[in-house]
Amino acid sequence: MKKIVLLLIVLVALAAAAWYFLPGVIGRSVVRTESGASGIPFTVGDVSFNPFGGTARLTNVVLQSEDPFAAPYVVRIRQVDARFDASTMLSPFIVVNSVTVSGVDVNVEQRGRRLNVRELADRFEEYLASADTTGQLRVFVEEFRIESAAGTLHTDVGERSFEIADMVLRDLGSETEGTPVLVLVANVLDPLLGRALISAGISGGIGSGLRSRIGRLFGDD
């Protein structure tokens, strides 16, 4: 009897450890896979989720810089909180009730004629134009909110800080089929990066943008 009780205690402890550690391990593994597949270097500090409570959190999400840009990253996000409909976990796509992105820091860097934000948008565009997204998680997001965003403009003649107004986007993705999550990320980055350029005092946004070039304006994928 004591052996059975001890075995149950061990199993409960292992289950608790898995509940605590596995989301971060799986999340970081997925990030490494998608980062390598897309050619866009990004990292996530930690991932946690409660599938029964319908909540998830990502911390310290970083889209990294590449040569010749000197800033350590293009975008850094302190925290992403999501609430989703737990009953859709086993459905073809997950209904996400809300996503709140807070503590966003954008480095807009201009070196000669090159602009890191435009190059990042172009990289996403190139990836999504030919990517096989059939195996990606599909979602529909009812509300997407970006709060507390700011940035720094880096040029050859100096630096200047700027604020970015809060953003609220609604009904992102196909309501009947969901949308691959990286397609959604790219479409959310498009207005964020465009607003960052305008806030930094650089006119022209990011040109035609990911949404018009790919022909997927959130629901039209």
Secondary structure, 3 states (H helix, E strand, C coil): CHHHHHHHHHHHHHHHHHHHHHHHHHHHHHHHHHHHHHCCCEEEEEEEEECCCCEEEEEEEEEECCCCCCCCEEEEEEEEEEEECHHHCCCCCEEEEEEEEEEEEEEEEEECCEEHHHHHHHHHHHHHHHCCCCCCCEEEEEEEEEEEEEEEEEECCEEEEEEECCEEEEEECCCCCCEEHHHHHHHHHHHHHHHHHHHCCCCCCCCCHHHHHHCCCCCCC
